Amino acid sequence: MTSIPTLLTYLRIALIPVFVLVFFLPYDWVNIAVTAIFGVAAVTDWLDGYLARKLGQMSRFGAFLDPVADKLIVGVALVLLVQAHPTFLMTVAAAVIIGREITVSALREWMAEIGERAQVAVSNLGKWKTTAQMTALFMLLYRDPLLGIPMYSLGMVFLYIAVALTLWSMVLYLKAAWPVLSREE
């Protein structure tokens, strides 16, 4: 039987095509709807990890699928935002974030293959990066001013904070892995 945390991860993945479809609808309320869908995805990300620990339902498959679901929803959101706002700053930010995710995922996979996975374990900096990234994406997806707060502009600030944390965390992962990477065969 599939566990509740894994079902929540499946839900997050299933929301991706809905998220894309709603993003392209020609209605005034689309920004509210896509922000809400992204919000549900973000809550399920937090909730599946919490429930897995609380209910003792942690699994290897869940540990694999959870970060995949996270990277998919974030990557899709960034691609949609670049499509909607094809500016230099948005494109560079998306490329850095997506590029870092690919690089660090490949690094972790390779390090695990050679038995050195602990060298590149998830850090607290990654949690700060994710928080800044999710905050930025919420604001950028909503895009309209809210209570006089310029959500899109503030979202861009958070996006570049996320980019800085993204680069910093990637450098730390590469630095931690460097002794293994530079070792002679």
PyMOL commands that set and color helices and strands:
alter all, ss='L'
color gray80, all
select helices_A, chain A and resi 4-23+30-54+60-84+88-113+117-120+124-142+151-181
alter helices_A, ss='H'
color red, helices_A
deselect
rebuild
show_as cartoon
